Amino acid sequence: MEDVSREPDGKGIEGQTPVILPGKTIGILGGGQLGRMLAQAAQTLGYRVHVYEPQAQCPAGAVANREVNASYDDTEALREFARGVDVVTYEFENIPAGPLAVIAPLVALYPRAEVLHTTQNRQREKAWLRTSGFPHVAYAEALDGEIAPAVAQVGLPCVVKTADFGYDGKGQMKLTTPADVEQAVTIFRGRRCVVEAWCEFSCELSVIVARSTTGETRAFPVAENIHRHHILDFSIVPARVVPAIATAAEALAARIAEKLGVVGLLAVELFLTTQGELVVNELAPRPHNSGHWSLDGCATSQFEQHVRAVCGLPLGSVAMREPTVMVNILGDAWKWAAGKQVGEPDWSAVLAEPHAKLHLYGKAEPRVARKMGHFTVRAADVETAIARARELQATL
């Protein structure tokens, strides 16, 4: 497989090479499980971690050196937080980009607020992909919920997606009939949306690429992703695609990260169409659910790589140790009766499997469809890893 790594030129992206060495303090905006695993990776390297999160007792705050609970719109709290750290990053993209302008003059912020502004809104993201010449699903904009004209442009079947705050299938609806269109007009009235043509694909893929403050770029092996009810269920590495497709996907992700000017991680979600073409579905400038396999299956985890990138350290090896499968654990795995939780999952089978690793996120309470953890399985070949992962999933 072609190496898509880019070595640093010694000057750095902004004309210098800013290096933030272990012992300094990293600020993380967002306190969910991605922030938790990012904090743990940073602390392993010797950094201190401060977490900024509106809700108290968050998963990331439980492992951080300091937890600040305040609104993202509280500019004074943001300023105080920024003054106490050496670099700021974020663990998810549903953070208002506007208030981050108060951080930029005080401390390095990676990825830049402009990257967040582009990728946190589907209309802006699609427009950027189009103007930048990257392959993407055909789409039309629907302002103020004007669904019918947009559907007329792309045709049926299609998918309506809200422009803002959509993940795990939230704010989405597939339309196949005129009756669906009428229903969508009611559901999405007054909301900005994009309407995407339905893409016939053979599989869904993702590439997580790291880009450092020095300009060094390195892509993780391609993951094949299987969803259930719009939520990621399995990530399989290596993806079961021919080497030429994997090489092309990694190279495409690296080009997008460079064009967008990302410092940190960028997850590029892709469709492999039935015609064998790669098209971009979505971008996420942060650690990604489909990269959790790297905690156990890669020489460098996505979380350590993100820390290395935003701190200007040399990027780590992305060599795969063994074929690895990651399985999400949702709140559905807990025992429920009459809508109430009545018992814990039985972890014994996962814990007894010598080639499996269990990762729980420390969330206060389970909820149906809520991501509570994941486990990974490694094996000598990918089909064995998939089979064992399915067996273990069935025990939960």
Beta strands, then each sheet from edge to edge (+ up, - down):
strand 1: 25-29
strand 2: 48-52
strand 3: 66-68
strand 4: 87-90
strand 5: 108-109
strand 6: 139-142
strand 7: 158-162
strand 8: 172-175
strand 9: 193-197
strand 10: 201-211
strand 11: 217-219
strand 12: 223-228
strand 13: 231-237
strand 14: 264-273
strand 15: 278-284
strand 16: 324-330
strand 17: 335-337
strand 18: 340-343
strand 19: 356-360
strand 20: 371-378
sheet 1: 3+ 2+ 1+ 4+ 5+
sheet 2: 6+ 9- 7+ 8-
sheet 3: 11+ 10- 12+ 13- 16+ 20- 19+
sheet 4: 11+ 10- 14+ 15-
sheet 5: 17+ 18-
end
